[in-house]
Amino acid sequence: MVEDPSTKRYQPRNYLELLERRVAYLEQILKQSRPDLADDHLLEDNAVRPEAQSPTSTIPTQSVEPQYTEFRDDDEHDRLDDLASQVGLLSLNAAGAEPHYLGSSSTFAFSRVINSSLRQVVLRKPSSETTGIPNQEGSATLPTPCLLPTNETAIRLSNAYFQNVHSQYPFLHEPTFRSWEATLASASSGFNSLISNPVALFFLNMVYAIGALLLPSSEEYSAERLYISAQLYVDHILSRDNLEAIQAILCCAVYSVRSSIGTSHWKLAGLALRQCIDLGYHRDARRLRSATADPLQMELRKRVFWCAYVMECQAAVMLGRPLGLPYQEVDAEYPMDIDDSYITNSGIYGTPRTSSSEPPTSMTKAILTFRIRRLLGQIHTSIYSKVAPCSSTQDAQQKCIDHLRNELEQWRASIPPEAPETGQTLALFTTPDWFRLEYDYTLLQLYRVQITDHKDETPDSVFIDCLEAAEHQQATRGRHSMSCSSQG
């Protein structure tokens, strides 16, 4: 650190060089979005190049053949890492303050990390069967982007998504999506009216990509190519660091968990959860009310948080890892139990469901799933943690287990009668067996430590309950596996 004689501020010795690099980077972003305003006078040959500013820039533009192109961007990653490290050391504080490093909370660093993860979802080695091009050992490829599907195909794909995924993870607003879809289908404007809306184009491609994973395979569309098409717009969304950025990550997490290849669902869910925490979505919205948030935004904030929380919680429990957010730190409200169509920017037009005796809405199953997954997280933290509060004494552990069992039974009692199935069942969540499977799984997690403890005598009733739960789970999952095999 040296003292600037004119300002008396302490700055790094290479402060001017860092500023020049920062200006060059910002001008490059401006050049991409508004070429008419850009004046990139600082960008030199050894500075940030257009192809290096974003990991997704290595994705090829739309084409028909070949369907897969080679993907090599190690040099670009090195330049990004170097730039991020140098930019991160700029002093953004008052005079005399030490430079602060802009780590994972900065938009630039976050976009660099998340883009690397998102590309892995469809990263694969080429083969002659899929591309007609001989495989080159060690070369990773990405599918090329594709055009959006025809209106008829698009409706089938989006219906598959909203009937089978949205009912479990309602982090999108269906009426908003349907308005984009209607604009796309319009003969007068169509795609041209959405060119200036990268948010709409991202979510259209992502919903269709997930729908393509759900529906039986067809040559009409490719889930992987639709996914890559969506990634063309992801930089714009992630740079906002807002509600839409979290929705984008959750879309990718849903795609990842349903795809046979790709990055870790646990990692993507964790990224979404940390973004929620960064924006305060894990806290009660009534105490952190934003003056600029409308009713629709307020509801979507609650939805994206609980979707991210239950995704990460389920993955952490299954992998035996600590929760990304302890349940004690969560006081966010559950979303309103009301259909999407009643929620608008201007207000809530309808009465939310408040009693288990009332007919279920499109949100009822999701909210019940949020509750059971939160209880699952509480069991995981209270019983399986190395510093579990239930493990202080045997009596304390038994009281804790009894309390958790009581909460589980209360949850089970609140399950509404099963509504008639509508549309094609493409996910286990939409079947009548879902709640029973969740109950059985949580019960087994609650008592697993007890039934394997040889020191203390466990009541026979616990063994009987666990045996019934295990038998029911095995039979149900086996039946659904056979059903899926016959449909495929």
Buried (B, 14 or more C-beta within 10 A) or exposed (E): EEEEEEEEBBBBEEBEEBBBBBBBBBBBBBBBEEEEEBEBEBBEEEBBBEEBBBBBBBBBEEEEEBBBBBBEBEEBBEBBEEBBEBBBBBBEEEEEEEBEEBEEEBEBBBBBBBBBBBBBBBBBEBEEEBBEBEBEEEEBBBBBBBEBBEBEBBBBBBBBBBBBBBBBBBBBBBBBBBEBBEBBBBEEEEBEBBEEBBBBBBBBBBBBBBBBBBBEEEEEBBBBBBBBBBBBBBBBBBBEBBBBBBBBBBBBBBBBBBBEEBBBBBBBBBBBBBBBBBBBBBBEBEEBEEEEBBBBBBBBBBBBBBBBBBBBBBBBBEEEEEBBBEBEEBEBBBBBBBBBEBBBEEEBEEEBBEEEEEEBBBBBBBBBBBBBBBBBBBBBBBBBBEEBEBBEEEEEBEEBBEEBBEBBEEBBEBBBEEEEEEEBBBBBBBBEBBBBBBBBBBBBBBBBBBEEEEEEEBEEEBEEBBEEBBEBBEEBEEEBEEEEEEEE
